[in-house]
Amino acid sequence: MKTFITIVFILFVLRWLLKPFIKFTVQTTINKMAGEAMKRQQQYQEQQRKAEGTISVDYIPVKGNTKKPNPGNKGDYVDYEEVK
């Protein structure tokens, strides 16, 4: 019975000592992860901003794969009215 009481007492003391340490450690880790995520988000947003008049090319075709357009098929004619 004495051993059981000693074990229970030790567990309560450990819980009392470790609870603030674990809370601080978890809180610090979460704050650090949130700060890193916000930093990455800001970097991504800065990369996405473009100065006016800039052009971004996502695809550059291979030079060896050029096909001549079919001269008979030049597209659809769109009738329009000029508005002044």
Secondary structure, DSSP 8 states (H G I E B T S, - for coil): -HHHHHHHHHHHHHHHHHHHHHHHHHHHHHHHHHHHHHHHHHHHHHHH---TT---------TT------TT------------
